[in-house]
Amino acid sequence: MSMPKVLEPGESYAGRAPGVVPVNLTLDRDAYELLRAQAPAKKAYGRFISRLIYEYHARREERQRLREHMQTVLMPGE
């Protein structure tokens, strides 16, 4: 049996698109059932979770922008 190949920094995994990183996750059973309902194909799990992360990040940025805007409107002298 051969040893697994050690990848150089920045080198992509065989058969994977550049920029894709494999990650092992542990999910609650209920969360897994929801994932299966939203992304029935196993190959779609990563894409679906990636989209959720991007959407969550965008919403947090928007909330922060709105908070800052509200502070300038409600307390203009500070």
Rosetta constraint file for C-alpha pairs under 8 A:
AtomPair CA 7 CA 11 HARMONIC 5.97 0.50
AtomPair CA 7 CA 12 HARMONIC 7.71 0.50
AtomPair CA 7 CA 13 HARMONIC 7.76 0.50
AtomPair CA 12 CA 16 HARMONIC 6.78 0.50
AtomPair CA 12 CA 17 HARMONIC 7.26 0.50
AtomPair CA 12 CA 18 HARMONIC 5.53 0.50
AtomPair CA 12 CA 19 HARMONIC 7.07 0.50
AtomPair CA 12 CA 20 HARMONIC 7.49 0.50
AtomPair CA 13 CA 17 HARMONIC 7.87 0.50
AtomPair CA 13 CA 18 HARMONIC 7.91 0.50
AtomPair CA 16 CA 20 HARMONIC 6.55 0.50
AtomPair CA 27 CA 31 HARMONIC 6.08 0.50
AtomPair CA 27 CA 32 HARMONIC 5.97 0.50
AtomPair CA 28 CA 32 HARMONIC 6.22 0.50
AtomPair CA 29 CA 33 HARMONIC 6.32 0.50
AtomPair CA 30 CA 34 HARMONIC 6.32 0.50
AtomPair CA 31 CA 35 HARMONIC 6.14 0.50
AtomPair CA 32 CA 36 HARMONIC 6.16 0.50
AtomPair CA 33 CA 37 HARMONIC 6.24 0.50
AtomPair CA 34 CA 38 HARMONIC 6.19 0.50
AtomPair CA 35 CA 39 HARMONIC 5.78 0.50
AtomPair CA 35 CA 40 HARMONIC 7.54 0.50
AtomPair CA 35 CA 45 HARMONIC 7.21 0.50
AtomPair CA 36 CA 40 HARMONIC 4.79 0.50
AtomPair CA 36 CA 41 HARMONIC 7.59 0.50
AtomPair CA 39 CA 44 HARMONIC 5.67 0.50
AtomPair CA 39 CA 45 HARMONIC 5.87 0.50
AtomPair CA 39 CA 48 HARMONIC 6.65 0.50
AtomPair CA 40 CA 44 HARMONIC 7.26 0.50
AtomPair CA 40 CA 45 HARMONIC 7.94 0.50
AtomPair CA 41 CA 45 HARMONIC 7.03 0.50
AtomPair CA 43 CA 47 HARMONIC 7.80 0.50
AtomPair CA 44 CA 48 HARMONIC 6.03 0.50
AtomPair CA 45 CA 49 HARMONIC 6.11 0.50
AtomPair CA 46 CA 50 HARMONIC 5.97 0.50
AtomPair CA 47 CA 51 HARMONIC 6.20 0.50
AtomPair CA 48 CA 52 HARMONIC 6.32 0.50
AtomPair CA 49 CA 53 HARMONIC 6.27 0.50
AtomPair CA 50 CA 54 HARMONIC 6.29 0.50
AtomPair CA 51 CA 55 HARMONIC 6.07 0.50
AtomPair CA 52 CA 56 HARMONIC 6.01 0.50
AtomPair CA 53 CA 57 HARMONIC 6.10 0.50
AtomPair CA 54 CA 58 HARMONIC 6.19 0.50
AtomPair CA 55 CA 59 HARMONIC 6.21 0.50
AtomPair CA 56 CA 60 HARMONIC 6.25 0.50
AtomPair CA 57 CA 61 HARMONIC 6.26 0.50
AtomPair CA 58 CA 62 HARMONIC 6.17 0.50
AtomPair CA 59 CA 63 HARMONIC 6.13 0.50
AtomPair CA 60 CA 64 HARMONIC 6.18 0.50
AtomPair CA 61 CA 65 HARMONIC 6.15 0.50
AtomPair CA 62 CA 66 HARMONIC 6.15 0.50
AtomPair CA 63 CA 67 HARMONIC 6.11 0.50
AtomPair CA 64 CA 68 HARMONIC 6.24 0.50
AtomPair CA 65 CA 69 HARMONIC 6.17 0.50
AtomPair CA 66 CA 70 HARMONIC 6.03 0.50
AtomPair CA 67 CA 71 HARMONIC 6.22 0.50
AtomPair CA 68 CA 72 HARMONIC 6.41 0.50
AtomPair CA 69 CA 73 HARMONIC 6.25 0.50
AtomPair CA 70 CA 74 HARMONIC 5.89 0.50
AtomPair CA 71 CA 75 HARMONIC 5.51 0.50
AtomPair CA 71 CA 76 HARMONIC 7.28 0.50
AtomPair CA 72 CA 76 HARMONIC 4.79 0.50
AtomPair CA 72 CA 77 HARMONIC 7.97 0.50
AtomPair CA 72 CA 78 HARMONIC 7.77 0.50
